[in-house]
Amino acid sequence: MLGSRHRRFIKVAAGWSGGLLAVLLLLTACGVGTGDGAEADDRLNVVTTVGMITDIVERVGGERVRVTGLMGPGIDPHLYKASSGDVRRLGSAELIFYNGLHLEAAMADVLREMDGRTRTRAVTDDIPRDRLLAPPEWEGQYDPHVWSDVSLWMLAAETVTETLVEVDPEGEEYFRSNAAELLAELRELDEWVRERVAAVPEELRVLVTAHDAFNYFGEAYGFQVEGLQGLSTVVEAGTGDVRRVARLVAEREIPAIFIESSIPRRNVEAVQAAVRARGFEVEVGGMLYSDAMGDPDTDEGTYPGMLRHNVNTIVEALAPTVVAEDREDR
């Protein structure tokens, strides 16, 4: 049987799906445009969901695409409800990229219904299923947060590239050239992450966050990951979750736990208080970008910059002495 968290997640998602789908199909049938007043041009009109996908499409598509990202900084895709403006943008898009694996909750069902009217593609479709994580409580469903493993996000970039080539074959050489440059950058990023996390002693490689968005990071780079809310933020963390994580932190004397940019910090602060009650002081080590990137026009507003920020924040909080010694050596 499905776990209680998963059952409630499906129930909430289904409630959103029916209403949004009805409105979307009605607007599409009526030929509603974007309503944004944007001037028509020859670029491919692409709509994306989360910022990490937006970044890939902008990098690979370059000047041949006009990209509209629906979910900006601080937006939790698990709880996302499309606005009427978003519905119009989806209805007028020539191509839609989304993550899939239930990250976008009810939107994934809506987007699959749109396929055939508008070309849609989940960027995780081509990732081999044996490389995806399948938590037991989700019974056959996969963890959607694949971007925290750079090598998996490279596969997503390849899916974006192939889809753009299929939709706009005249741009093939341009798309593949941009993709080659991006993939080379991501290979270097993956190597940098591995070298950077080596500064954290193995016994301190425990990453405690608001929800389970970093399991792929832990699998790829050698961290035990503990999230308060599980894979989805639809269901709130309970007192039992707080006690469980607080016990782990106190017993292992983990020096820092982390908040996330798209999730309220109250649950992490509750863990901090519970750890203190056990006689150990744990710091909030900083903010990590999990389901959303940073502000536009900042380094954290790009996928590579977001990863670098996260890794530096984790390393400096969990191994401050090692990091300080390394700086002195330089």
C-alpha positions, 0 to 999 in steps of 0.5 A, a space after each residue: 500500500 502507498 504510504 500516508 504521505 504519498 496518498 495525500 500528495 496524490 489526492 492534493 495533486 489530483 484536486 489541482 489537476 482537474 480545474 487547471 486542465 479544464 481551463 487550459 483546454 478551454 483557453 487553448 481551444 479558443 486560441 488565447 495568446 500569451 497576453 503579455 504584449 510581447 512582439 512576435 518574432 521567429 524564435 521558438 516559443 518555449 515554456 519551462 517549469 523550474 529554473 534549472 530547466 530554464 537555464 539549460 534551455 536558454 544555454 542550448 537554445 540561445 538566440 533561436 528560442 524565446 524562453 518563459 520560465 514559470 517558476 522563479 526564485 523561491 517557488 516550491 514546485 511541489 505546491 505550485 498552482 498555475 496562475 491564469 497568465 501561466 495558463 495562457 503561456 502554456 496554451 500559446 507555447 510551441 514547446 514545453 519542457 518540464 521535469 517530470 517524476 511528479 515534481 510539478 505535482 498536478 501540472 505533470 498530468 496537465 502537460 501530458 494531456 497537452 501533448 499532441 496539441 503542444 509538444 511537451 517533454 519531461 527532461 528526465 525521460 531519457 535518464 536510465 531508470 536504474 540510475 533513479 532513486 526510488 524511496 520505498 515509501 513511494 512504491 515505484 515512484 522516483 525521486 524527482 530532484 535529479 539536478 543535484 547530481 551533475 552527471 544526471 543533469 547532463 543527461 537532461 541537457 542532452 534530452 533538451 538538445 535532442 528535442 530542440 533539434 527535432 522541433 527546429 532542425 534548421 538550428 541543429 548545428 547551433 544547438 549542438 555547438 551550444 550543448 557541447 560547450 555546456 556539457 564541457 562546463 558541467 563535466 568540470 563542475 562535477 569534478 569540482 564538486 568531488 574535489 571540494 566535498 573531499 574537505 569534509 571528514 567522512 564522519 561529518 558528511 551528514 546533510 540535514 535539510 528541510 526536505 529530501 531534495 538532496 538524495 542524488 547529491 548524497 548518492 553521487 558525492 558521498 553524503 548521508 541525507 536527512 530531510 524533514 518532509 520527505 520528497 514532497 513538501 505537500 505534507 508538513 513535517 511532524 513532531 516525530 520527524 523533528 525528534 528523529 532528525 534532532 536525535 541523529 544530529 545530537 548523537 553524531 554531533 553534526 555541526 550544521 543543518 541547512 534551510 532551503 530558499 523555497 521552504 519556510 525555515 521554521 521546521 529546521 529551527 525546530 530541529 535546532 531547538 530540539 538538538 539544544 534540548 539534548 545538550 548539543 548546539 547545532 548551527 544553521 549553516 546557511 541557505 541552500 537552493 533546492 527546488 528553485 535557483 537564485 535571483 536572475 542576474 546573479 551567479 546563483 541564478 544559473 544552474 552551475 552557480 547554484 551548485 557552487 553556492 550549495 557546495 561551498 555553503 555545505 563544506 564551509 559549515 560542516 568543515 570550518 576548521 579544514 576550510 580555514 586551514 586550507 585558506 591559510 595554506 594558500 
